[in-house]
Amino acid sequence: MAEILRYEHVNITYNGFKAIKDVSFTVSEGEILGIVGESGSGKSTLIKAAMGLLGDTGLVTRGDIWYKGKNLPDLPASELRKLNGPELGMIFQYAGSSFCPIRTVGAQLYESMTEHKHISKEDFRILAFALLEKIGFDNAQRILDSYPFELSGGMQQRVGIAAAMLLNPSVLLADEPTSALDVSVQKQVVEEMLLVRRTFGTSIVLVTHNIGVIGAMADRVLVMRNGEMVEYGETQQVLENPKEEYTKLLMSAVPRLRRV
């Protein structure tokens, strides 16, 4: 598989504090990379850097983040905005919080599409129906006509997946997409993200503190602690034969999900 995303010796700071220290990894087309570690380990910072979402105080101070031959930290903000959505999609930890509560889901999804491409409402509806049905919604019309608060947390998260996939990005960056969900809904969201990979060939970078979710989804895993790489390799190898005590501790602390 061809490489689509590469981090090379990346350092990231916030107000001079070094949050990420010399991190390198690659993601191939259609691959799922899991990034795991406890809170504050730098997991979310890593993927936000690719989309320029580090805020006013965050900065890539060393290294490169390559996407299809472009070094993302070097791109002007205007050019990066063109990539965010059509090329790089994001699923946030609390998808419901990214929706406006007083507008329907359909209106918000349509607006997000028209920011990047011209599409009629009828063509949008056809596309949205097909996508929502592919990720497990039986009544796509009801979802589009609903307000976010009318959906359960699990349904909001699934709609968040749909929102990220509407423009068919090559890479989907998922920031703790299951952490706010109970175990049964976690499994459903995992299955739907895997369906996205099978259906669209999407590469996924999955940030989580849950080794069980990593074991169920990821082809490779990067273990982070205090902004540094602890282990990196094929998921089965890392989980079944961890070299570092920290990885062993993570594995013992979280129950496994069955691999789908």
C-alpha positions, -999 to +999 in steps of 0.1 A: +000+000+000+012+035-009+020+059+019-004+088+023+007+105+056+041+108+072+052+125+104+090+130+105+107+139+138+078+163+149+081+186+179+051+206+190+050+233+216+024+254+234+037+287+247+072+273+246+062+241+265+072+210+244+041+189+242+054+165+214+090+154+212+105+138+181+075+117+170+077+099+136+052+075+120+035+068+087+000+059+075-006+040+043-037+041+020-065+022+037-046+016+069-059+022+104-033+036+128-042+037+165-025+062+188-030+052+224-019+067+257-032+083+289-047+118+291-020+144+285+002+121+264-001+143+233-024+120+212-049+146+202-022+173+196-006+150+170-036+148+148-048+184+153-014+195+140-021+179+106-052+201+102-037+233+117-060+231+148-034+238+174-049+272+183-030+304+187-005+290+211+004+257+194+032+254+169+051+227+151+086+238+159+106+209+143+100+182+118+075+177+089+040+164+084+037+152+048+004+146+030+006+136-007+038+155-011+028+186+008+043+196+041+012+206+060+028+230+086+043+250+058+011+256+039-007+290+041-039+288+062-060+294+031-045+263+013-048+242+044-085+251+047-090+237+012-076+203+023-096+201+056-128+184+047-122+171+011-088+155+020-085+154+058-116+148+078-120+150+116-143+132+140-143+149+174-147+133+208-181+149+214-196+151+179-228+166+193-210+196+206-198+205+171-235+208+159-256+239+163-286+229+185-312+251+168-306+239+132-314+206+118-287+180+111-295+181+074-291+219+071-257+218+089-244+189+067-255+207+036-238+239+047-205+221+054-205+205+019-212+238+001-182+254+018-160+232-004-181+224-035-211+235-054-239+209-049-277+212-053-299+203-023-313+174-042-279+160-051-269+165-015-299+146-002-292+117-025-255+116-013-265+120+024-292+093+022-267+068+006-240+076+032-263+075+062-277+041+051-242+027+045-232+035+081-263+019+096-292+044+098-325+029+088-343+062+084-320+088+068-348+113+063-356+114+100-319+119+109-316+148+084-348+164+098-337+160+134-321+186+157-289+173+173-305+172+208-331+148+195-304+122+188-288+100+214-251+103+221-243+073+200-264+086+171-247+120+173-213+103+171-224+083+141-237+115+124-203+130+132-187+101+112-211+109+083-203+146+085-166+138+082-172+114+053-195+135+032-166+149+011-149+115+010-116+125+026-086+103+020-076+104+057-100+104+086-086+117+119-107+104+149-101+121+183-114+098+210-146+090+191-158+063+215-147+076+249-181+092+258-201+061+248-211+030+267-195-003+257-224-015+234-224+018+215-186+018+213-188-015+195-213-001+170-192+030+163-161+008+158-180-014+133-192+017+114-157+032+112-144-001+099-173-001+074-161+033+062-126+019+056-140-011+037-165+009+016-143+040+008-107+028+013-103+055+038-071+057+059-079+063+096-058+077+124-076+068+157-067+085+189-079+067+221-069+058+256-086+024+252-064-005+242-095-025+236-106-002+208-071-003+193-071-041+193-105-042+176-096-018+148-060-008+142-035-024+118-006-006+136-004+012+169+017+040+183+019+042+221+025+077+235+035+089+270+044+125+280+046+136+244+071+108+234+068+076+215+069+045+237+062+017+212+053+016+175+045-014+153+019-039+141-010-041+165-009-078+171+028-077+178+026-048+202-004-061+221+007-097+223+044-090+230+048-055+244+084-045+250+078-016+274+063-017+309+040+012+301+024-007+273+019-037+295+002-014+321-022+000+295-031-034+283-039-046+318-060-016+327-086-018+299-108-047+287-104-059+251-131-055+225-134-084+201-117-076+168-144-071+141 
